[in-house]
């Protein structure tokens, strides 16, 4: 099975996801980036993906950097380089027989370019829905684990619980 690499156009997500748009509009761009990274980190870990989040730094001289945060690779592009050009280049380099690259952006021109390099694409909205779905699944699993521990500490064993359940069904059917 191919390794999955998701390359995310960070500012494209910030301009599309409702809660991130709200933070951006309140001049809290750093907070929006942080929320994006946290949510993508949970998504990446649960879905077993490698994730790169790319932010434009073309208009901010000297900010180019790459670092790891929350098991994500975060990239601020170098001066004179857009996130789009960086993503297109890396998608072409990393998409091969062993790695399937998916690019998350709603920029149609960029989508066509990554298609031409053999990568897949997902829109900002599609990724947002996938992240939300994964967050709901994680919440359900967390609840299941909580109740699993609760049952584990129960004074009743499985056989007794099964008999009680059968008795409840029997009593419920007798009411009708």
MORA-V772866 format. One record per residue. N is the residue number from 0. SS is DSSP state (2 for helix, 1 for strand, 0 for the rest). BURIAL is # if it has 16 or more other C-alpha atoms within 10 Angstrom, else .. Layout:
N SS BURIAL
N SS BURIAL
//
This chain:
0 0 .
1 0 .
2 1 .
3 1 #
4 1 #
5 1 #
6 1 #
7 1 #
8 1 #
9 2 #
10 2 #
11 2 #
12 2 #
13 2 #
14 0 #
15 0 #
16 0 #
17 2 .
18 2 .
19 2 #
20 2 #
21 2 #
22 2 #
23 2 #
24 2 .
25 0 .
26 0 .
27 0 .
28 2 #
29 2 .
30 2 .
31 2 #
32 2 #
33 2 .
34 2 #
35 2 #
36 2 #
37 2 #
38 2 #
39 2 #
40 2 #
41 2 #
42 2 #
43 2 #
44 2 .
45 2 .
46 2 .
47 0 .
48 0 #
49 1 #
50 1 #
51 1 #
52 1 #
53 1 #
54 1 #
55 0 #
56 0 #
57 0 #
58 0 .
59 0 .
60 0 .
61 0 .
62 0 .
63 0 #
64 1 .
65 1 .
66 1 .
67 1 .
68 1 .
69 0 .
70 0 #
71 1 #
72 1 #
73 1 #
74 1 #
75 1 #
76 0 #
77 0 #
78 0 .
79 0 .
80 0 .
81 0 #
82 2 #
83 2 #
84 2 .
85 2 #
86 2 #
87 2 #
88 2 .
89 2 .
90 2 #
91 2 #
92 2 .
93 2 .
94 0 #
95 0 .
96 0 .
97 0 .
98 1 .
99 1 #
100 1 #
101 1 #
102 1 #
103 1 #
104 0 #
105 0 #
106 0 .
107 2 .
108 2 .
109 2 #
110 2 #
111 2 .
112 2 #
113 2 #
114 2 #
115 2 .
116 0 #
117 0 .
118 0 #
119 1 #
120 1 #
121 1 #
122 0 #
123 2 #
124 2 #
125 2 .
126 2 #
127 2 #
128 2 .
129 2 .
130 2 #
131 2 .
132 2 .
133 2 #
134 2 #
135 2 .
136 2 .
137 2 .
138 2 .
139 2 .
140 2 .
141 2 .
142 2 .
143 2 .
144 2 .
145 2 .
146 2 .
147 2 .
148 2 .
149 2 .
150 2 .
151 2 .
152 0 .
153 0 .
154 0 .
155 0 .
156 0 .
157 2 .
158 2 .
159 2 .
160 2 .
161 2 .
162 2 .
163 2 .
164 2 .
165 2 .
166 2 .
167 2 .
168 2 .
169 2 .
170 2 .
171 2 .
172 2 .
173 2 .
174 2 .
175 0 .
//
